[in-house]
Amino acid sequence: MAKEYLEKLSNLVNNLGIESDVDCSTIDVKHLFSGAAFYIDGKVCASWSPSGLAFKLQESEVDKLISCGEGKPLKYFPKGHIKKGYVVFDVSDLSDQERWKSFFLKAITHASSINN
């Protein structure tokens, strides 16, 4: 199952052209549990798993996206704890590429500003 998410996340990152918009040493997409994670210079920014497409963002933005119903808290298991600092989205529609690209870029900026 992780291979499926690795391919989906890699394809999405490539299709969005993320690499051309960031100044970094390395961009990686690697296996993560039952999904895949997107890293910039070794710092996790996003993940795609059976839970959905998740982004690591500032707490205030995560809270806003969840409270308005646009996203939901990230939980890897139904009875698991909420992963703070992440918002997860349903990815049934990936057609709005600017929207998804903006989330990747926000996650990259946020990850670059903190020590993981």
N, C-alpha and C positions, 0 to 999 in steps of 0.2 A: 504494500500500500504506500509506503514512504516514497518509492520510486515514482509513482503517479504524481504525488505532490511536488517532488523535486523537479520533474519535467514541467508541470504546470507553472511553478514559480519561476523557473529558469526562462521559460517561453514568455511569460508576462514581463519579466524584467527586460528581456531582449526586445520585445515588441514595443515597450514604452520608451526605449532608448535611454534608460537611466544613466548609463555609463557616460554619455556625452554631456550630461548636466551636472556632474559632480566632480570635484577635485579631490581625489583620494588615491591611495596606493593600490588597494585591492578591493574588488567586489567579488563576493563568493556566494554561491547558493549551495547549501549542504543539507544532508539528511539531519532530521531532528525528530527523535522519537518516531511517531507514526506519520510525520510530515516532513517539511523542509523549512529551512530558515535562510533569510537573506542577511548577509553580513557586509559591513563596510569597514575596512581596516580592522577586521577582527571583532567588531561590535555588532551585536544583533540589532536589526532594525525592524524586521517583519518576519512573519512565518505564515505558512499555509498548511493546514492540517484538516482532519475531519471536522474540527470546530469552525473552520472558515479561514478567511484571510485576515490576519491580525497585524496591527502596527503598534510599535512602541512609540508613544507620544507623551507630551507634557501632561501631567495629571489633570490640569484644568481643561485641556482639550478632550481628554478621554472622558472626563465627567460630563462635559457638554454633549458630546456625541452620544453617550449612553442615555443621558436624561431626555434628549429630544427624540430618542428611538431610532436614530440613524445606525447606531452600532450597539453591541452588547458586550458585557464583560467577558474576558477570556478565561475559560475553564477547560483544561485538557480532559477532564473526566467529569461526568455528571455530578458526582458528589465531591469533587475536588475543590480546592480553594481557588479563589479568584486571583489571577495573575495581575498584580497591580501594575499600572502604567501601560496597559495594553487595551486596545479596543479591537473587537473582531467584527467582521462584516460578512454578510451573506454574499456569495460571489456568483449568484445565478445570472447576473448581467455584468459583463466586463466591457461593454461597448463604450462607456464614457471614459476613454483613456486619459483625458486630462484630469479627471477626478482621481483616478487611481495613481497617476503619476504624482499628483500633488501630495497624496498621502505618503508615497515613498520618499519624496523630497523632504517633507516635514519630519519623517522618521529618521532620515539620514542626518538632518540638521540637529535634531534632538540627541541622537546617539553620539554625534561628534562633540556635543557640548558637555557630556557627562563621562565619567569613568565607569565602565561596566565591570 
